[in-house]
Amino acid sequence: MVVTRRERAQVHIKSGDEIAIMREAGRIVAKTHAAMRELVRPGVSTAELDRVAEQVIRDHGAIPAFLNYPKQDAPDYPASINASINHELVHGIPSAKRILREGDIISLDVGAIYQGYVGDAAFTMGVGEIPKAVQRLLDVTERALYVGIEASVPPNETKDVALTVMRFVQSQGYSVAREYTGHGVGRNMHEEPQVPNWWPRGSRQRGWVSYKLQPGMTYAIEPMVIAGRPDLDELSDKWTVVTRDRSLCAHFEHTIAITDGKPEILTLP
């Protein structure tokens, strides 16, 4: 989700029954992740990953949340997953021409709609053997996800989650994507609250909205971490986002529910 600066909007607090349905949507996403992990290897196309993901989602009675997703001034998204390779940060479009090679890294983002509710999660993995320095980027990004989850407790605000993720990533020598953000999840894939991975200083905070966390909130935390500078570009397909300096990047995401205690991760097997 792209960061937008606007007035405070209403956050839908989910009931226990709604969260139970979201838990099942998340379980379907996790099963889809597992199927794709088994398939990732040199020589496989991202179109094949997309085909398998859609099959798993539909076999479990759900609908791909990304397929035909609308975007202003762009064609509807044409696939069931985002498959972003190497310097592609998010929204990479699967293609039979995109063949995985030894040493690549690939970020796979999946959403499923089950009984009207969405589950959304992502991970990055290596294709075959990858250098230790690249594996460290993946490890730090995954740890940033859990750092953000650990900070998702009342009476914290979304600002606190953003600052926690940002400070951790920067302490490890990496940049965090600023324009793209976590987001509320529920009946829609993108709801309030926005959950950034970065928070501006001083006067640049004007227009940024921080929400107090409360039980029943459900949102996706998704650190997008870059080995180089945080500057990004969008390709001519109007979807794929890449690092401007072509540095490697990684992306991990879970959908969670806020409770009176520790947050619950909804996108688990």
JOPE-V872862 format. One record per pair of residues at least 24 apart in sequence whose ideal C-beta (glycine too) atoms are under 10 Angstrom apart, sorted by sequence separation. I is the first residue (numbers start at 1). J is the second residue. D is the distance in Angstrom with one decimal. If there is no record, write none. Layout:
i;j;d
I;J;D
I;J;D
//
This chain:
i;j;d
29;53;9.5
32;56;4.6
35;59;9.9
56;80;9.6
57;81;9.3
83;107;7.6
84;108;8.0
102;126;9.3
103;127;6.7
104;128;8.1
121;145;9.7
144;168;5.4
158;182;8.5
193;217;7.1
195;219;5.3
197;221;8.2
225;249;6.4
226;250;8.3
31;56;5.9
32;57;5.7
54;79;8.2
55;80;9.2
66;91;9.1
82;107;7.2
83;108;5.9
84;109;7.5
102;127;6.2
103;128;6.4
105;130;6.3
143;168;7.3
144;169;5.2
192;217;9.4
194;219;8.6
195;220;7.3
197;222;7.5
198;223;9.8
224;249;6.5
225;250;5.3
31;57;8.7
53;79;8.8
54;80;4.1
82;108;7.1
83;109;8.1
101;127;6.5
102;128;4.1
103;129;6.8
104;130;8.0
143;169;9.2
158;184;9.8
191;217;9.9
193;219;6.3
195;221;5.8
197;223;5.1
198;224;9.8
224;250;7.5
225;251;7.7
29;56;9.4
32;59;9.8
53;80;5.3
54;81;7.9
81;108;6.0
82;109;3.9
83;110;9.9
100;127;4.7
101;128;8.2
102;129;6.8
103;130;5.8
184;211;9.1
191;218;8.4
192;219;8.7
195;222;8.1
197;224;6.5
223;250;8.3
224;251;4.9
225;252;8.5
28;56;7.6
29;57;8.1
31;59;9.1
32;60;8.4
50;78;9.4
51;79;9.5
52;80;9.5
53;81;4.8
81;109;6.4
82;110;8.0
100;128;8.5
102;130;8.8
103;131;7.7
140;168;8.1
141;169;7.8
144;172;8.2
169;197;7.5
170;198;9.3
191;219;7.9
197;225;8.2
223;251;7.4
224;252;8.7
28;57;6.2
31;60;6.6
50;79;4.9
51;80;8.4
52;81;9.3
81;110;5.3
82;111;9.0
105;134;6.2
140;169;6.8
143;172;8.3
168;197;10.0
169;198;8.7
191;220;9.8
222;251;6.4
223;252;6.1
224;253;8.8
28;58;9.8
32;62;9.0
49;79;9.5
50;80;5.5
51;81;9.7
53;83;9.1
80;110;7.5
81;111;8.5
104;134;9.7
105;135;9.0
144;174;8.8
152;182;9.9
165;195;9.0
166;196;8.3
190;220;9.0
222;252;6.9
223;253;7.9
28;59;9.1
29;60;9.7
31;62;9.9
49;80;9.4
50;81;5.1
80;111;8.5
103;134;8.2
107;138;9.5
140;171;9.4
141;172;9.3
165;196;8.3
166;197;6.2
186;217;9.5
189;220;8.7
221;252;8.7
222;253;3.5
25;57;9.8
28;60;4.5
32;64;9.2
47;79;8.2
49;81;6.5
50;82;9.4
80;112;9.0
90;122;8.3
105;137;8.0
140;172;4.7
144;176;7.7
161;193;9.6
162;194;9.3
165;197;4.7
166;198;4.9
167;199;9.5
185;217;9.8
186;218;5.8
198;230;8.0
221;253;6.7
222;254;8.0
27;60;8.2
28;61;8.0
29;62;8.6
46;79;8.6
50;83;6.7
105;138;6.8
139;172;9.3
140;173;8.5
141;174;8.0
162;195;6.9
163;196;9.3
164;197;9.6
165;198;7.8
166;199;6.2
184;217;7.3
185;218;5.4
186;219;8.9
220;253;5.5
221;254;6.2
222;255;9.4
28;62;4.9
49;83;5.8
107;141;9.3
140;174;6.2
148;182;7.7
158;192;9.6
161;195;5.8
162;196;4.3
163;197;9.7
165;199;9.2
184;218;6.7
185;219;5.9
220;254;6.9
221;255;8.3
25;60;9.4
27;62;9.8
46;81;8.1
48;83;10.0
137;172;9.0
141;176;9.3
158;193;5.2
161;196;8.2
162;197;6.1
163;198;8.6
164;199;9.7
184;219;4.7
185;220;5.2
219;254;9.8
220;255;4.8
221;256;6.4
24;60;8.6
29;65;8.9
46;82;9.5
47;83;8.6
136;172;8.2
137;173;9.8
157;193;9.1
158;194;7.0
159;195;9.6
161;197;8.6
162;198;6.2
163;199;5.1
183;219;6.3
184;220;7.9
219;255;7.1
220;256;7.6
24;61;9.0
25;62;6.5
46;83;3.9
136;173;9.4
137;174;6.8
145;182;9.6
158;195;5.1
159;196;8.2
162;199;4.4
182;219;6.0
183;220;5.7
218;255;6.5
219;256;6.6
24;62;8.5
25;63;9.9
45;83;9.3
46;84;9.1
84;122;9.1
136;174;9.3
158;196;7.3
161;199;9.3
162;200;9.7
182;220;4.9
183;221;9.4
218;256;7.0
219;257;8.6
46;85;7.5
160;199;9.0
181;220;9.3
182;221;4.7
183;222;8.2
217;256;8.8
218;257;4.9
219;258;7.9
25;65;8.7
54;94;9.9
82;122;7.4
84;124;8.4
159;199;5.7
181;221;9.7
182;222;4.8
217;257;7.3
218;258;7.4
53;94;8.8
81;122;9.3
86;127;9.8
158;199;9.2
181;222;7.8
182;223;8.3
216;257;7.4
217;258;4.2
69;111;8.4
85;127;8.6
180;222;8.0
182;224;9.5
215;257;8.2
216;258;6.7
217;259;9.5
221;263;9.0
40;83;9.9
50;93;9.0
51;94;8.4
66;109;7.7
152;195;8.4
181;224;8.9
215;258;5.5
216;259;8.4
50;94;3.8
66;110;7.6
67;111;9.1
180;224;5.7
214;258;6.4
215;259;5.3
219;263;9.5
221;265;9.6
36;81;7.6
49;94;6.4
50;95;8.8
51;96;9.8
65;110;8.1
66;111;5.2
177;222;9.3
179;224;9.4
213;258;5.2
214;259;9.9
215;260;5.4
218;263;9.6
46;92;7.2
47;93;9.6
48;94;8.3
50;96;9.6
64;110;8.1
65;111;3.0
66;112;9.2
67;113;9.8
159;205;8.8
162;208;9.1
177;223;8.2
178;224;9.4
213;259;10.0
214;260;9.5
215;261;9.2
217;263;9.1
218;264;9.2
220;266;9.4
36;83;8.9
46;93;8.1
47;94;4.9
64;111;7.0
65;112;5.8
66;113;9.9
148;195;7.8
163;210;9.9
176;223;6.5
177;224;3.9
220;267;8.4
32;80;8.8
33;81;9.9
46;94;4.0
47;95;5.6
48;96;7.9
50;98;10.0
63;111;9.4
64;112;6.7
65;113;5.0
86;134;9.5
162;210;8.1
176;224;6.8
177;225;7.6
178;226;9.9
215;263;9.7
218;266;7.1
32;81;8.1
45;94;7.7
46;95;5.9
47;96;4.2
49;98;9.3
62;111;9.5
63;112;7.0
64;113;7.7
65;114;9.6
148;197;7.6
159;208;7.8
161;210;9.3
174;223;9.8
175;224;9.6
176;225;5.9
177;226;6.4
45;95;7.0
46;96;8.2
47;97;8.1
48;98;9.8
62;112;4.2
63;113;4.4
158;208;9.7
159;209;8.9
160;210;8.0
161;211;9.8
175;225;7.2
176;226;7.1
213;263;8.7
45;96;5.1
46;97;8.8
47;98;7.2
48;99;9.5
49;100;8.5
61;112;9.6
62;113;5.9
63;114;7.9
158;209;8.1
159;210;3.6
174;225;5.0
175;226;4.4
179;230;8.5
45;97;7.3
46;98;4.2
47;99;9.6
48;100;9.4
60;112;7.7
62;114;4.3
65;117;10.0
145;197;9.7
157;209;9.8
158;210;5.2
159;211;8.4
160;212;9.7
161;213;8.0
174;226;6.3
175;227;7.8
178;230;5.6
179;231;9.5
180;232;7.8
45;98;5.9
46;99;8.1
57;110;7.6
61;114;6.7
62;115;8.4
63;116;9.7
65;118;5.3
144;197;7.7
157;210;4.4
158;211;4.8
159;212;9.6
160;213;8.3
172;225;8.4
174;227;6.1
175;228;6.7
177;230;6.1
178;231;9.2
179;232;6.1
44;98;9.6
45;99;5.4
46;100;7.3
56;110;9.1
57;111;8.9
58;112;9.3
60;114;7.6
61;115;8.2
65;119;7.9
66;120;9.0
156;210;9.7
157;211;6.1
158;212;8.3
169;223;6.7
173;227;8.7
174;228;8.6
175;229;6.0
176;230;6.7
177;231;9.8
178;232;8.3
44;99;7.2
45;100;7.4
53;108;7.9
57;112;4.9
62;117;9.7
63;118;9.7
65;120;6.8
157;212;5.1
158;213;7.2
168;223;8.7
169;224;9.6
170;225;10.0
175;230;4.1
177;232;6.7
179;234;9.7
43;99;6.4
44;100;5.1
54;110;9.7
56;112;8.9
57;113;8.7
62;118;9.5
156;212;7.9
157;213;6.4
165;221;7.6
169;225;5.4
174;230;9.4
175;231;8.9
42;99;8.2
43;100;6.8
49;106;8.2
53;110;5.9
57;114;8.9
62;119;8.2
155;212;6.6
156;213;5.3
165;222;9.6
166;223;9.1
168;225;9.7
169;226;8.9
42;100;5.7
43;101;8.3
50;108;9.5
54;112;9.9
154;212;7.3
155;213;7.2
161;219;9.1
165;223;5.4
41;100;6.9
42;101;5.7
43;102;9.2
49;108;6.8
53;112;9.2
154;213;4.8
155;214;8.8
158;217;9.3
162;221;9.8
165;224;10.0
40;100;6.6
42;102;4.6
46;106;7.6
50;110;9.8
153;213;6.8
154;214;5.9
161;221;6.9
165;225;9.1
39;100;9.5
41;102;8.8
42;103;8.6
49;110;9.9
152;213;6.3
154;215;7.1
158;219;8.2
180;241;7.0
195;256;9.7
42;104;8.1
44;106;9.7
46;108;8.9
57;119;9.8
120;182;9.4
151;213;9.2
179;241;8.2
120;183;8.4
154;217;9.1
158;221;9.9
40;104;9.2
121;185;9.9
177;241;8.3
120;185;5.5
152;217;8.6
40;106;6.4
118;184;9.9
119;185;7.5
177;243;8.9
189;255;10.0
118;185;5.2
152;219;8.1
40;108;7.9
117;185;8.3
118;186;6.7
175;243;8.9
2;71;9.7
39;108;10.0
117;186;6.3
118;187;7.3
120;189;6.2
152;221;6.9
186;255;9.6
36;106;9.1
116;186;9.3
117;187;6.1
118;188;6.9
119;189;9.5
120;190;9.1
151;221;9.0
175;245;10.0
185;255;5.0
37;108;8.4
116;187;5.8
117;188;9.5
118;189;4.9
180;251;9.1
182;253;7.4
184;255;9.7
185;256;8.9
36;108;5.4
116;188;10.0
118;190;9.1
149;221;5.9
175;247;8.4
177;249;7.6
182;254;9.5
183;255;9.8
185;257;9.5
118;191;8.9
148;221;4.4
174;247;9.4
176;249;9.9
182;255;9.3
36;110;7.7
111;185;8.6
113;187;8.9
147;221;9.3
148;222;8.7
174;248;9.9
175;249;8.8
177;251;8.6
182;256;9.5
33;108;7.1
35;110;9.9
113;188;9.7
146;221;9.0
148;223;6.4
174;249;9.0
32;108;8.9
33;109;9.8
113;189;8.1
145;221;6.0
147;223;8.3
174;250;9.0
33;110;6.4
112;189;9.9
144;221;9.0
145;222;7.3
146;223;9.6
32;110;5.0
111;189;5.6
144;222;9.7
145;223;5.4
31;110;9.8
32;111;9.5
144;223;4.0
29;109;9.7
30;110;9.0
32;112;6.9
143;223;8.9
144;224;9.3
145;225;9.6
29;110;5.2
31;112;9.2
141;222;9.8
142;223;8.4
144;225;6.2
185;266;8.4
28;110;9.0
29;111;6.9
30;112;9.7
141;223;5.6
143;225;9.7
185;267;9.5
28;111;9.9
29;112;5.1
44;127;8.4
140;223;8.9
141;224;7.8
142;225;9.3
28;112;4.6
43;127;9.4
141;225;4.1
27;112;9.2
28;113;9.3
29;114;9.2
40;125;6.1
42;127;5.9
43;128;9.9
140;225;6.3
141;226;9.4
25;111;8.7
26;112;8.2
28;114;5.9
37;123;7.9
40;126;8.5
41;127;6.6
42;128;5.4
25;112;5.4
27;114;8.7
32;119;9.4
36;123;8.8
40;127;6.0
41;128;6.7
90;177;8.1
138;225;8.8
140;227;9.7
24;112;9.4
25;113;6.8
26;114;8.7
33;121;6.7
37;125;6.6
40;128;9.0
89;177;6.1
137;225;6.6
1;90;9.7
25;114;3.9
29;118;9.1
30;119;8.1
32;121;8.9
33;122;8.5
36;125;8.9
91;180;9.0
137;226;8.7
24;114;5.4
25;115;7.7
29;119;4.2
33;123;6.2
89;179;9.5
90;180;6.1
137;227;5.5
23;114;9.5
24;115;7.5
25;116;9.2
26;117;9.3
28;119;6.3
29;120;6.8
30;121;6.9
89;180;7.1
136;227;9.4
22;114;8.1
25;117;5.3
26;118;9.0
27;119;7.5
29;121;4.9
33;125;9.8
21;114;6.5
22;115;9.3
24;117;8.3
25;118;6.0
26;119;3.7
29;122;9.3
134;227;8.3
21;115;5.0
22;116;10.0
23;117;9.3
25;119;3.4
26;120;8.2
133;227;8.4
20;115;9.8
21;116;7.4
22;117;4.8
24;119;8.0
25;120;8.6
26;121;7.0
21;117;4.6
22;118;7.3
23;119;8.3
18;115;9.7
20;117;9.4
21;118;9.9
22;119;6.3
18;116;9.3
19;117;8.9
21;119;9.5
22;120;9.9
122;220;8.7
18;117;6.6
119;218;9.9
120;219;9.5
121;220;7.4
118;218;9.2
120;220;4.9
121;221;9.9
122;222;6.2
124;224;9.6
117;218;8.9
119;220;9.1
121;222;8.4
122;223;9.9
124;225;9.1
118;220;9.0
120;222;8.2
122;224;9.0
156;258;9.5
14;117;8.6
148;252;9.6
152;256;6.1
154;258;6.9
148;253;10.0
149;254;6.7
152;257;9.4
153;258;7.5
154;259;8.8
144;250;9.2
145;251;9.3
146;252;8.7
148;254;9.1
152;258;6.1
153;259;8.4
154;260;7.4
145;252;4.2
149;256;5.9
152;259;9.6
153;260;9.0
154;261;9.4
141;249;8.3
142;250;7.9
144;252;7.3
145;253;6.9
146;254;8.6
148;256;9.0
153;261;7.5
111;220;9.2
141;250;3.9
142;251;9.8
143;252;8.8
145;254;6.4
153;262;6.9
154;263;9.8
137;247;9.4
138;248;9.3
140;250;8.0
141;251;6.9
142;252;4.7
152;262;8.8
153;263;6.6
109;220;9.9
137;248;6.1
139;250;9.0
141;252;5.2
145;256;10.0
152;263;4.5
137;249;7.8
138;250;5.0
140;252;9.9
150;262;8.1
151;263;9.1
152;264;9.9
109;222;8.2
137;250;5.3
138;251;9.7
149;262;8.7
150;263;8.1
134;248;6.3
138;252;8.2
149;263;5.7
133;248;9.2
148;263;9.7
149;264;9.6
134;250;8.8
149;265;6.8
107;224;8.5
130;248;9.7
146;265;9.2
65;185;9.4
69;189;7.2
145;265;9.8
69;190;9.2
65;188;9.4
66;189;7.9
65;189;5.1
124;248;9.5
124;249;8.3
125;250;9.3
124;250;4.1
123;250;8.9
124;251;5.5
122;250;9.6
123;251;7.7
124;252;6.5
122;251;5.1
123;252;5.6
124;253;9.9
122;252;6.2
123;253;7.7
121;252;8.4
122;253;3.9
123;254;9.5
90;222;8.6
121;253;5.1
122;254;8.6
120;253;6.6
121;254;5.3
90;224;6.4
120;254;8.5
121;255;6.2
89;224;5.6
119;254;9.5
120;255;5.2
89;225;9.4
119;255;5.6
89;226;7.3
118;255;7.7
117;255;10.0
87;226;8.9
84;224;9.7
87;227;9.1
87;228;8.8
89;230;9.9
90;232;9.2
93;235;9.2
95;237;10.0
107;249;7.7
109;251;6.8
111;253;9.9
89;232;6.3
91;234;8.5
92;235;9.1
105;248;6.4
107;250;6.5
108;251;8.8
109;252;9.8
110;253;9.3
89;233;9.6
91;235;9.1
93;237;6.0
104;248;9.8
105;249;8.6
106;250;9.9
107;251;4.2
109;253;6.7
111;255;9.1
121;265;8.9
89;234;9.9
92;237;9.2
93;238;9.8
105;250;6.8
106;251;10.0
107;252;8.4
121;266;8.6
122;267;9.3
91;237;8.8
93;239;5.7
105;251;10.0
107;253;9.4
120;266;9.3
121;267;3.8
11;158;9.8
88;235;8.5
91;238;9.2
92;239;7.8
93;240;6.3
119;266;6.4
120;267;7.2
121;268;8.9
91;239;4.4
92;240;5.1
119;267;5.4
90;239;8.8
91;240;5.5
92;241;8.4
117;266;9.7
90;240;8.0
91;241;5.6
92;242;8.8
89;240;8.5
90;241;5.0
91;242;9.8
88;240;5.7
89;241;4.6
90;242;9.4
88;241;7.0
89;242;6.4
87;241;9.9
88;242;5.3
89;243;6.2
85;240;9.7
87;242;5.3
88;243;8.2
112;267;9.4
84;240;7.2
86;242;9.0
87;243;4.8
111;267;9.9
82;239;8.4
83;240;9.8
84;241;7.9
85;242;9.9
86;243;9.2
87;244;9.2
110;267;9.0
82;240;8.8
84;242;8.6
87;245;8.3
88;246;9.9
26;185;9.2
78;237;9.3
82;241;9.7
87;246;4.5
89;248;9.9
90;249;8.7
25;185;8.9
74;234;9.1
79;239;9.5
86;246;8.2
87;247;6.2
88;248;9.8
89;249;4.9
77;238;9.7
78;239;8.7
86;247;9.2
87;248;6.1
88;249;7.6
89;250;9.0
90;251;6.2
75;237;8.2
77;239;6.4
86;248;5.9
87;249;6.4
89;251;6.8
22;185;7.3
74;237;8.1
75;238;6.8
76;239;10.0
85;248;9.9
86;249;8.1
88;251;9.5
90;253;9.8
22;186;7.3
74;238;3.5
75;239;8.3
21;186;9.9
22;187;9.7
73;238;6.9
74;239;6.4
84;249;8.1
21;187;9.9
72;238;9.6
84;250;9.6
19;186;9.6
71;238;7.0
84;251;7.0
18;186;7.3
71;239;7.2
18;187;8.6
82;251;8.6
14;184;9.9
69;239;9.5
14;185;9.6
12;184;7.5
14;186;6.3
11;184;6.4
13;186;9.6
14;187;9.5
3;177;9.5
12;186;5.6
3;178;7.1
9;184;9.3
11;186;9.4
12;187;7.7
3;179;5.7
12;188;9.1
2;179;5.9
3;180;7.1
4;181;8.9
1;179;9.7
2;180;6.2
3;181;4.9
1;180;6.6
2;181;7.3
12;191;6.5
1;181;5.2
3;183;9.8
11;191;7.5
12;192;7.9
1;182;7.3
2;183;9.7
10;191;9.4
11;192;4.8
1;183;4.1
9;191;8.7
10;192;6.7
11;193;5.5
1;184;9.1
9;192;4.5
10;193;9.9
8;192;8.3
9;193;8.1
8;193;9.1
9;194;9.2
6;192;9.8
1;189;8.7
2;190;9.5
6;194;9.3
1;190;5.1
5;194;9.7
1;191;9.5
4;194;7.2
3;194;6.5
2;194;9.3
26;218;9.8
1;194;6.6
3;196;5.9
1;195;8.9
3;197;9.5
1;196;9.5
3;198;8.5
5;200;9.9
19;215;9.9
22;218;6.1
3;200;10.0
19;216;7.6
18;216;8.5
5;204;10.0
19;218;6.7
5;205;9.6
7;207;8.8
9;209;7.9
11;211;6.2
16;216;8.6
18;218;8.1
5;206;7.8
6;207;7.2
8;209;5.2
11;212;9.5
13;214;6.8
14;215;9.3
15;216;7.2
5;207;3.5
6;208;9.7
7;209;7.5
8;210;9.2
9;211;9.2
11;213;9.8
13;215;7.7
14;216;5.0
4;207;9.1
5;208;6.1
6;209;7.2
8;211;7.6
11;214;8.2
13;216;3.7
14;217;7.6
4;208;9.9
5;209;7.7
12;216;8.5
13;217;6.5
14;218;5.3
3;208;8.3
4;209;9.3
11;216;9.0
12;217;8.6
13;218;8.8
11;217;6.2
12;218;8.4
11;218;9.4
11;219;8.8
1;220;8.5
1;222;8.7
29;253;9.7
30;254;9.4
29;254;9.3
29;255;7.8
26;254;8.1
26;255;5.6
25;255;8.2
26;256;9.3
26;257;9.5
23;255;9.4
22;255;7.0
22;256;10.0
23;257;8.1
33;267;8.2
22;257;7.2
30;265;9.5
32;267;10.0
34;269;6.9
30;266;9.3
33;269;8.6
29;266;8.8
30;267;5.5
19;257;5.1
26;264;9.7
29;267;5.0
30;268;5.5
31;269;6.5
2;241;9.4
18;257;9.4
19;258;10.0
26;265;7.8
27;266;8.2
28;267;9.1
29;268;9.3
30;269;4.5
19;259;9.2
26;266;3.8
27;267;7.7
29;269;9.7
16;257;9.7
23;264;8.0
25;266;7.6
26;267;3.8
27;268;7.0
28;269;9.9
22;264;9.8
23;265;9.5
24;266;9.0
25;267;8.3
26;268;6.6
27;269;6.3
14;257;7.0
23;266;5.1
26;269;9.3
14;258;9.4
22;266;5.3
23;267;8.9
13;258;9.1
19;264;7.7
21;266;10.0
22;267;9.1
23;268;8.5
20;266;9.8
19;266;7.3
//
